[in-house]
Amino acid sequence: MPNESLHHFILKHEQIHIRQKHWLDLLLLQFYQVCFWFNPAFHLLLNSIKLQHEFEVDGETFEQVKTNPSPVDSDCVLEPDEV
């Protein structure tokens, strides 16, 4: 069932975010955002780091699942040319 595959992929994806402590990076960046809210370069940096986290986690998720991604899984993944 594709829905179960999708739920498994999402759960694995979020578990990897937690294990890699991306929440800590984002918390620290939110603190700096309060200080540097006026700097447009900081907003670009923040978006870039969030996107990098997603690419790293997507790659590791596919490695852990150890199957070729199904079309449902592939729809959940960010592609560099779509950003």
C-alpha positions as CSV (number, residue, x, y, z in Angstrom):
1,M,0.0,0.0,0.0
2,P,1.6,3.3,-1.1
3,N,0.2,5.1,1.9
4,E,2.1,2.9,4.3
5,S,5.2,3.4,2.3
6,L,4.8,7.2,2.5
7,H,4.2,7.1,6.2
8,H,7.3,4.9,6.7
9,F,9.4,7.3,4.6
10,I,8.2,10.4,6.5
11,L,8.7,8.8,9.9
12,K,12.2,7.7,9.0
13,H,12.9,11.2,7.6
14,E,11.8,12.9,10.8
15,Q,13.7,10.5,13.0
16,I,16.9,11.3,11.1
17,H,16.3,15.0,11.7
18,I,16.0,14.4,15.4
19,R,19.1,12.1,15.5
20,Q,21.2,14.7,13.7
21,K,20.0,17.4,16.1
22,H,18.8,19.7,13.4
23,W,16.4,21.2,15.9
24,L,19.4,22.6,17.8
25,D,20.8,24.2,14.6
26,L,17.4,25.8,14.0
27,L,17.0,27.0,17.5
28,L,20.4,28.7,17.5
29,L,19.6,30.2,14.1
30,Q,16.3,31.5,15.4
31,F,18.2,33.3,18.2
32,Y,20.5,34.9,15.7
33,Q,17.5,35.8,13.5
34,V,16.2,38.0,16.4
35,C,19.6,39.8,16.5
36,F,20.0,40.1,12.7
37,W,16.5,40.4,11.4
38,F,17.4,43.4,9.3
39,N,20.1,41.6,7.4
40,P,18.9,40.1,4.1
41,A,22.0,37.9,3.8
42,F,21.1,36.2,7.1
43,H,17.7,35.2,5.7
44,L,19.3,33.7,2.7
45,L,21.7,31.8,4.9
46,L,18.9,30.5,7.1
47,N,17.0,29.2,4.1
48,S,20.1,27.7,2.7
49,I,20.9,25.8,5.9
50,K,17.3,24.5,6.1
51,L,17.4,23.3,2.6
52,Q,20.8,21.6,3.2
53,H,19.3,19.8,6.1
54,E,16.5,18.5,3.9
55,F,18.9,17.2,1.2
56,E,21.1,15.5,3.7
57,V,18.2,13.8,5.4
58,D,16.5,12.7,2.2
59,G,19.7,11.0,1.0
60,E,20.2,9.2,4.3
61,T,16.6,8.2,4.4
62,F,16.9,6.5,1.0
63,E,20.1,4.7,2.2
64,Q,18.3,3.4,5.3
65,V,15.2,2.3,3.5
66,K,17.6,0.4,1.1
67,T,15.0,0.2,-1.7
68,N,14.6,2.1,-4.9
69,P,12.3,5.0,-4.1
70,S,8.7,4.4,-5.2
71,P,7.0,7.2,-7.1
72,V,5.2,8.2,-3.9
73,D,8.5,8.5,-2.0
74,S,10.1,10.5,-4.8
75,D,7.3,13.0,-4.7
76,C,8.3,13.8,-1.1
77,V,11.9,14.6,-1.9
78,L,13.2,18.0,-2.8
79,E,15.0,18.2,-6.2
80,P,17.8,20.8,-6.5
81,D,16.4,22.2,-9.7
82,E,13.0,22.8,-8.1
83,V,14.3,25.1,-5.4
